[in-house]
Amino acid sequence: MLDDEEPRVVVPEPVAVPSPATVEARKHDNYTDDLDELIAEQKLNGEIPWTAEDFQPAPATTAITDPEKHEGLEFPGDCAMYGRLGNIAKRNERLQLGWLYPSLLVVASCLDIEDADHHVRANEYGALIGGVHTGKNVHMDVALASIRIPDRESVVMEDAPGSHSGLMNQLSEQEPVPRLLFLDELINVFNACAIQGSNLPAMLCSLWNKDKVGGSVKKGRQAVYGKLSMLGGLAINDAADFARVFGAHSVKGLYDRFIFGYSENHLKFRPAKTSPESFDLKPVHFPQRVWEAKDEWIGDDLARGRLSEHALRIALITAACNGDAEITKPCLEAAFRFCEWQERLRQVFKPGLAETKDAEAFEAVWSALREQYNRQKATHEVHPKAASLALDMEQENRWKLIHFTDVLNSKSYHRRYSRFISQVRKTLIEEGFIYDVREDEEDERGKVKKGKTPFVVLAKDVR
């Protein structure tokens, strides 16, 4: 049941010793991995003063796993937010934290935020998942209005690039400058990515990791610079819709570079009074304990590799906006809880693997059944018709019975995949993913036989 090479000696080359006449080059700030030990040594030698914090007990161990064991797709609340950004989100009581807090993270990521050790980047890509007219764009607008962005007119770009050359025109030819793609409909970017031969998806993937990209334009080969962040809405009704959007081969590489916002609640619009806040940003140091905690959080789950990058970026963004000199325990824990929520969202909203229409139909039907199963599991709601079936099954377990036809009708799949539904159901049964539920009934001669019902039970997951 579903619950269910040898070492070689290298002779060092002679090192040229500069003459006294050599002009000493300007020294840059020396940020190293051993910064904590260097500071401690300087304090012991009396080179820098001790502070009150030096005499406080060592910080408690970071909570690697969620102490409250949150489940489900809804935003987990305070435990996944930190500092001033969290306070801004909570001030907007009518708005959904599952859409607003991710939006604040992405908008703040275009500020001049810096890791003192230059190991972690601050830019982020974000997509808000939800149906049409549910209020996703309101949350984006409130997030943008809540944060004062220097030179906003240059930083915020509300036109979707139609190609890689279009994106290059929006960046700088001289230096890495912050840019925020702020789009009501993220699908416009994905449609441009899906054009055969487009270099846009590869460029977007590269800009998540670095500030410089190159491409061919009319005047030849050109290099541009930018610290790119991106925020937009995705009109998605269910996991099948999501799989189609992220199903194109060109878009799949972008999937794990996004953080997602999600809420099942709709917003009844009212004008929001929002004042932008300014942030005194300083470089943020990552102590060694943060890297150790990150490795422990990943554990043996390699799928958490990219999510751990998101966790470090989110910790950097929230710490910088909070004025912290280094990543603190509460900051890192909130980043971990946020990314565990992202992990739960990714278990439902997955990129599509289908390359044919019948494979797409299979993915869509299975996703719909899985979604309904999760809903009934959470509520233990029993379908009215399931309660009266003559089955050898206790009533408290009948929430496991899923009305196949009702689920597909609710998604209008009989209209979209009419030619494939019967074959998909047959395949699901033959491969043991579901089984039909049959009840006892008497024929005209009083013999008991198994009769058909519209219900199915999920037997195992599709991998």
C-alpha positions in Angstrom: 0.0 0.0 0.0 1.2 3.5 -0.8 1.3 4.4 2.9 3.8 2.6 2.7 47.2 7.7 -10.4 50.2 7.2 -7.9 51.3 10.2 -6.0 54.3 12.0 -7.5 56.9 14.2 -5.8 56.7 17.6 -7.3 59.9 19.8 -7.1 58.9 23.3 -6.3 59.9 25.9 -8.9 62.1 28.8 -7.8 60.1 31.7 -6.6 61.1 35.2 -7.7 61.7 37.5 -4.8 60.8 41.1 -5.6 63.4 43.8 -5.1 62.8 46.5 -2.5 62.2 48.9 -5.3 59.1 46.9 -6.3 56.0 48.8 -5.6 53.7 46.8 -3.3 50.3 46.1 -4.9 47.3 47.2 -3.0 46.1 44.5 -0.6 42.5 43.4 -0.8 40.6 42.3 2.3 41.7 38.8 3.2 38.6 36.7 3.7 39.5 33.1 4.1 38.0 29.9 5.2 40.0 30.2 8.5 38.7 33.6 9.4 37.2 32.4 12.7 40.6 31.0 13.8 42.4 34.2 12.7 40.1 36.4 14.7 40.4 34.3 17.8 44.3 34.4 17.5 44.2 38.2 17.1 42.1 38.5 20.2 44.5 36.3 22.2 47.4 38.4 21.0 45.7 41.6 22.0 45.5 42.9 18.4 41.7 43.3 18.5 39.5 43.7 21.6 37.3 41.0 23.1 33.5 41.5 22.9 30.7 40.4 25.2 29.7 37.7 22.8 33.1 36.0 23.3 32.1 35.1 26.9 28.7 33.7 26.0 28.1 30.0 25.8 28.7 28.3 22.5 25.6 28.3 20.3 23.3 25.3 20.5 23.5 22.7 17.7 21.6 23.6 14.6 18.3 21.7 14.2 19.1 19.7 11.1 15.7 18.1 11.0 12.4 19.8 11.5 11.5 19.5 15.2 7.8 20.0 14.4 7.8 17.5 11.5 5.7 19.7 9.2 3.8 17.9 6.4 1.8 19.0 3.4 2.2 21.7 0.7 1.0 24.7 2.7 3.7 27.1 3.9 5.0 26.0 7.4 4.9 29.5 8.9 7.3 31.2 11.3 9.8 28.4 11.4 10.6 28.9 7.7 11.1 32.7 7.9 13.8 34.9 9.5 14.5 38.5 10.4 13.2 41.6 8.8 12.0 39.9 5.7 9.9 37.5 7.9 8.5 40.5 9.8 7.5 42.3 6.5 5.7 39.1 5.4 3.8 38.8 8.7 2.7 42.4 8.6 0.6 41.7 5.6 -2.0 39.6 7.4 -4.4 39.1 4.6 -1.8 37.8 2.2 -0.6 34.2 1.8 2.9 33.6 3.3 3.4 30.8 0.8 3.4 33.4 -2.1 4.6 36.5 -0.3 7.7 35.2 1.6 9.3 33.6 -1.5 8.5 36.8 -3.5 10.3 38.9 -0.8 13.3 36.5 -1.0 13.6 36.9 -4.7 13.1 40.7 -4.7 15.7 41.1 -1.9 18.1 38.9 -3.8 18.7 41.7 -6.4 20.1 44.0 -3.6 23.8 44.5 -3.1 24.2 41.4 -0.9 27.6 39.8 -0.5 29.1 36.8 1.1 32.3 38.1 2.9 34.1 34.9 1.8 32.8 35.0 -1.8 31.5 31.4 -1.8 27.8 31.9 -1.9 25.8 33.9 -4.5 22.6 35.8 -3.5 20.6 35.8 -6.8 17.5 33.6 -6.9 14.8 32.6 -9.4 11.3 32.2 -8.1 7.9 31.1 -9.5 4.6 31.4 -7.8 2.3 28.4 -8.5 -1.4 28.8 -8.5 -4.5 29.0 -10.6 -5.7 31.9 -12.7 -7.1 34.9 -10.7 -5.9 33.6 -7.3 -3.8 36.7 -6.4 -0.3 35.6 -7.2 0.6 39.0 -8.9 -0.7 40.9 -5.9 1.8 39.2 -3.7 4.6 39.9 -6.2 3.6 43.6 -6.3 3.5 43.9 -2.5 7.0 42.3 -2.2 8.4 44.7 -4.8 6.8 47.7 -3.1 8.1 46.5 0.3 11.8 46.7 -0.5 13.6 49.9 -1.6 15.7 49.0 -4.6 18.4 51.5 -5.6 18.1 52.6 -9.2 14.9 50.6 -9.5 14.1 51.7 -13.0 17.3 50.1 -14.3 17.2 47.0 -12.0 13.6 45.9 -12.5 12.8 44.6 -16.0 9.1 43.8 -16.7 9.6 42.8 -20.4 10.1 39.1 -21.0 13.2 38.4 -23.2 12.2 36.7 -26.4 15.6 35.2 -27.1 19.1 35.1 -25.7 20.1 38.3 -27.6 17.0 40.0 -26.1 18.3 39.1 -22.6 21.8 40.2 -23.4 20.4 43.6 -24.4 18.9 43.9 -20.9 22.2 43.2 -19.2 25.5 45.3 -19.0 28.5 45.2 -21.3 30.8 46.7 -18.6 30.2 45.2 -15.1 27.9 42.9 -13.2 24.9 44.9 -12.3 21.8 43.6 -10.5 18.8 42.8 -12.7 15.4 41.5 -11.7 13.1 40.0 -14.3 9.7 40.7 -12.8 7.1 39.0 -14.9 3.3 38.6 -14.4 3.4 35.5 -16.7 6.6 33.4 -16.5 5.2 31.2 -19.2 6.3 33.9 -21.8 10.0 33.2 -20.9 9.4 29.4 -21.1 7.7 29.7 -24.5 10.8 31.6 -25.7 13.0 28.9 -24.2 11.0 26.2 -26.1 11.8 27.7 -29.5 13.9 25.2 -31.4 17.6 26.1 -31.3 17.1 28.8 -28.6 20.1 29.6 -26.4 18.0 31.4 -23.8 17.5 28.4 -21.4 21.3 27.7 -21.3 22.0 31.4 -20.7 19.4 31.6 -17.9 21.0 28.5 -16.3 24.5 30.1 -16.5 23.4 33.4 -15.0 22.1 31.6 -11.9 25.7 30.5 -11.3 27.8 33.3 -12.6 27.8 37.0 -13.6 29.2 36.8 -17.1 27.8 35.1 -20.2 28.5 35.3 -23.9 26.5 34.8 -27.0 26.3 35.4 -30.7 24.6 38.6 -31.9 24.4 40.4 -35.2 27.6 42.3 -34.5 29.4 39.1 -33.6 30.3 37.4 -30.4 29.5 39.5 -27.3 30.0 39.1 -23.5 27.6 40.7 -21.0 27.4 40.9 -17.3 24.6 40.7 -14.7 23.5 39.4 -11.3 20.2 38.1 -12.5 17.2 37.3 -10.4 13.8 36.4 -11.7 10.3 36.3 -10.3 7.0 35.4 -12.0 3.7 33.8 -11.8 2.8 30.4 -13.2 -0.9 29.8 -13.9 -0.9 26.1 -12.8 -4.0 24.2 -11.6 -2.4 20.9 -10.8 0.8 18.8 -11.1 -0.1 17.7 -14.7 -0.2 21.4 -15.8 3.2 21.9 -14.1 4.7 18.9 -15.8 3.7 20.3 -19.2 5.2 23.7 -18.5 8.5 22.2 -17.2 8.2 19.3 -19.6 9.9 20.8 -22.6 13.5 19.5 -22.8 14.8 23.1 -23.0 13.2 24.1 -19.7 14.0 21.1 -17.5 17.5 22.4 -16.7 15.9 25.5 -15.1 13.7 23.5 -12.8 16.1 23.0 -9.8 17.3 26.6 -10.1 13.9 27.8 -9.0 12.3 28.2 -5.6 8.5 28.0 -5.7 5.7 29.8 -3.9 2.5 28.0 -3.3 -0.9 28.4 -1.6 -4.2 26.6 -2.0 -6.1 29.8 -0.8 -7.4 32.5 -3.1 -7.0 36.2 -2.3 -10.0 38.5 -2.3 -8.3 41.7 -3.5 -8.1 44.9 -1.4 -5.7 47.8 -2.0 -2.6 47.3 0.1 -0.8 50.2 1.8 2.9 49.4 1.6 6.0 51.5 2.4 9.4 50.4 1.0 12.0 49.5 3.6 15.7 50.3 3.3 18.5 47.9 4.3 22.0 48.7 5.6 23.8 45.9 3.8 27.2 44.6 4.9 29.1 41.5 3.9 28.0 38.4 5.7 30.4 35.7 7.0 29.7 32.0 6.8 31.3 30.3 9.9 32.6 26.8 9.6 29.7 25.4 11.5 27.3 26.4 8.7 29.2 24.3 6.2 29.2 21.4 8.6 25.4 21.8 9.2 24.8 22.0 5.4 26.6 18.7 4.9 24.7 17.0 7.7 21.4 18.3 6.3 22.2 16.8 2.9 23.3 13.5 4.4 23.0 10.6 1.9 20.2 12.3 0.0 22.0 13.6 -3.2 18.7 15.2 -4.3 19.2 17.8 -1.6 22.4 19.0 -3.3 20.8 21.8 -5.2 18.3 22.5 -2.4 21.3 23.1 -0.1 22.5 25.8 -2.5 19.2 27.4 -2.2 19.4 27.1 1.6 22.7 28.9 1.7 21.5 31.7 -0.6 18.4 32.2 1.4 20.4 32.3 4.6 22.7 34.9 3.0 19.8 37.0 1.8 17.9 37.0 5.1 21.0 37.5 7.2 22.1 40.5 5.1 18.7 42.1 5.2 18.6 41.6 9.0 22.0 43.4 9.4 23.8 40.2 10.7 27.6 40.0 10.5 27.4 36.2 10.1 25.0 33.4 9.5 23.3 32.7 12.9 21.7 29.5 14.1 18.1 30.7 13.8 18.8 32.1 10.3 20.2 28.8 9.0 17.4 26.7 10.6 14.8 28.9 9.0 16.5 28.4 5.6 16.5 24.6 6.2 12.8 24.6 7.1 12.0 26.7 4.0 13.9 24.2 1.7 12.2 21.2 3.4 9.0 22.9 2.3 10.4 23.2 -1.2 11.3 19.5 -1.0 7.6 18.7 -0.3 6.5 20.9 -3.2 8.9 19.1 -5.5 7.4 15.8 -4.6 4.2 16.9 -6.3 5.3 19.5 -8.8 7.8 17.6 -11.0 9.1 18.3 -14.5 7.5 16.2 -17.1 9.3 13.3 -18.8 6.7 12.6 -21.4 7.7 12.8 -25.1 4.5 11.6 -26.6 0.8 12.5 -26.1 -0.1 9.1 -24.6 2.9 9.4 -22.2 1.6 12.9 -21.3 -1.8 11.5 -20.6 -0.3 8.8 -18.3 1.6 11.4 -16.3 -1.5 13.6 -16.1 -3.9 10.8 -14.9 -1.4 9.5 -12.4 -0.7 13.0 -11.0 -4.4 13.6 -10.6 -5.0 10.3 -8.7 -1.9 11.0 -6.5 -3.2 14.5 -5.7 -6.6 13.2 -4.8 -5.0 10.4 -2.6 -3.0 13.0 -0.7 -6.1 15.2 -0.2 -8.1 12.3 1.1 -5.3 11.0 3.3 -5.0 14.5 4.9 -8.7 14.7 5.7 -9.7 11.1 5.8 -12.8 12.1 3.8 -14.8 9.2 2.4 -16.6 9.5 -0.9 -20.4 9.2 -0.2 -20.7 6.3 -2.6 -17.8 4.5 -1.0 -19.4 4.4 2.4 -22.3 2.2 1.2 -20.3 -0.4 -0.8 -20.4 -4.0 0.3 -16.7 -4.4 0.9 -14.6 -6.3 3.4 -13.0 -3.0 4.5 -13.5 -1.0 7.6 -15.2 2.4 7.2 -12.2 4.3 8.7 -10.0 2.9 5.8 -12.4 3.8 3.0 -10.8 7.2 2.5 -8.3 5.2 0.4 -11.0 4.6 -2.2 -10.6 7.1 -5.1 -13.5 7.7 -7.6 -11.6 7.4 -10.9 -14.2 9.1 -13.1 -14.8 12.0 -10.7 -11.1 12.8 -10.5 -10.7 12.9 -14.3 -13.9 14.9 -14.8 -12.7 17.5 -12.3 -9.7 18.0 -14.5 -11.6 17.8 -17.8 -9.2 15.0 -18.9 -11.9 13.2 -20.8 -11.9 16.2 -23.2 -8.1 16.6 -23.3 -7.1 12.9 -23.4 -10.2 11.2 -24.6 -8.4 8.7 -26.9 -5.9 7.6 -24.1 -7.9 7.4 -20.9 -8.9 3.7 -21.3 -5.4 2.6 -22.2 -3.9 4.6 -19.4 -6.2 2.9 -16.8 -5.5 -0.5 -18.3 -1.7 0.2 -18.0 -2.0 1.4 -14.5 -3.8 -1.8 -13.5 -1.6 -4.2 -15.4 1.6 -2.7 -14.0 0.2 -2.8 -10.5 0.0 0.9 -9.8 -3.7 0.7 -9.0 -6.3 -1.9 -8.7 -10.0 -1.9 -9.3 -12.3 -2.1 -6.3 -15.1 -4.7 -6.6 -18.0 -5.3 -4.3 -20.0 -8.4 -3.5 -23.3 -8.6 -5.3 -25.9 -11.3 -5.9 -27.0 -12.4 -9.3 -30.5 -13.6 -10.2 -29.7 -17.1 -8.9 -28.5 -15.7 -5.5 -24.9 -16.4 -6.3 -22.4 -13.9 -4.9 -20.1 -12.4 -7.4 -17.7 -9.4 -7.6 -19.3 -6.4 -9.3 -17.6 -3.4 -10.7 -17.4 0.0 -8.9 -16.1 3.4 -10.0 -13.4 3.2 -7.3 -9.7 2.4 -7.5 -7.0 2.1 -4.8 -3.4 3.2 -5.3 -1.0 0.2 -4.8 2.5 1.6 -5.4 4.2 4.8 -6.6 5.3 5.5 -10.2 9.1 6.0 -10.2 
